[in-house]
C-alpha cells in the first residue's frame, strides 16, 4: 500500500479537518481566576484559533457572547463555564 493510499484511507476514516473558524472548546472564566491567566475581560483565542477563552466580570458571561461562540463550535465541541 502506498503512502498516498494510506493517507486517503485515514482521511476517510477521520472525516477530514473542520473548516477554519470553527471552535473545539469555549471556556468561560471569571476575572482573577487562575485559569484566566491575567487576561482582561473579553474573548481570547489560543494560537491556533480552536479554543476560545471568555473572561468575564460578575456572576456569569454575557449570554450573547457565549451564544455567538457556541454557533461556531464543531459538532463534538464543548462549552465549560466556571463560576467564582
C-alpha positions as CSV (number, residue, x, y, z in Angstrom):
1,X,0.0,0.0,0.0
2,X,1.4,3.4,-0.9
3,X,1.7,6.3,1.4
4,X,-0.9,8.3,-0.7
5,X,-3.4,5.4,-0.4
6,X,-2.8,5.2,3.4
7,X,-3.4,9.0,3.8
8,X,-6.6,8.7,1.7
9,X,-7.9,5.9,3.9
10,X,-7.0,7.8,7.1
11,X,-8.8,11.0,5.8
12,X,-11.9,8.9,5.0
13,X,-12.0,7.3,8.5
14,X,-11.3,10.6,10.3
15,X,-13.6,12.7,8.2
16,X,-11.1,15.4,7.5
17,X,-10.5,18.6,9.4
18,X,-13.2,21.0,10.4
19,X,-13.4,24.3,8.3
20,X,-11.4,27.3,9.5
21,X,-13.2,29.5,12.1
22,X,-14.7,26.5,13.9
23,X,-14.0,26.1,17.7
24,X,-13.3,22.9,19.6
25,X,-13.8,24.4,23.1
26,X,-15.2,27.5,24.7
27,X,-14.0,28.2,28.3
28,X,-15.6,31.0,30.3
29,X,-13.8,32.0,33.5
30,X,-14.2,35.0,35.9
31,X,-11.6,37.8,36.0
32,X,-8.9,37.0,38.6
33,X,-9.4,33.2,38.4
34,X,-6.1,31.3,38.0
35,X,-7.4,29.9,34.6
36,X,-7.8,33.4,33.3
37,X,-4.0,33.9,33.1
38,X,-4.3,37.6,34.0
39,X,-6.2,38.3,30.7
40,X,-8.5,41.3,30.6
41,X,-12.3,40.8,30.2
42,X,-13.3,39.7,26.7
43,X,-12.9,36.9,24.2
44,X,-9.4,35.5,23.7
45,X,-8.4,32.8,21.1
46,X,-5.5,30.4,21.5
47,X,-2.7,30.4,19.0
48,X,-4.4,28.0,16.5
49,X,-7.8,29.7,17.0
50,X,-9.5,26.4,18.1
51,X,-10.1,27.3,21.7
52,X,-11.9,30.5,22.9
53,X,-11.5,31.8,26.5
54,X,-14.2,34.2,27.6
55,X,-13.0,36.2,30.6
56,X,-16.0,37.8,32.4
57,X,-16.8,40.1,35.3
58,X,-19.8,39.5,37.5
59,X,-21.9,36.4,38.0
60,X,-21.5,34.9,34.5
61,X,-20.5,35.5,30.9
62,X,-22.7,37.6,28.6
63,X,-25.3,35.3,27.0
64,X,-24.9,37.0,23.6
65,X,-21.2,36.4,23.6
66,X,-21.4,32.7,24.5
67,X,-24.3,32.1,22.0
68,X,-22.2,33.5,19.2
69,X,-19.3,31.3,20.1
70,X,-21.5,28.2,20.6
71,X,-22.7,28.7,17.0
72,X,-19.0,28.3,15.9
73,X,-18.5,25.0,17.8
74,X,-17.8,21.8,15.8
75,X,-20.3,19.0,16.4
76,X,-18.1,17.5,19.2
77,X,-17.3,20.9,20.7
78,X,-17.9,21.7,24.3
79,X,-18.6,24.8,26.5
80,X,-17.2,25.0,30.0
81,X,-18.2,27.8,32.4
82,X,-16.6,28.2,35.8
83,X,-18.1,30.5,38.4
84,X,-16.4,32.5,41.1
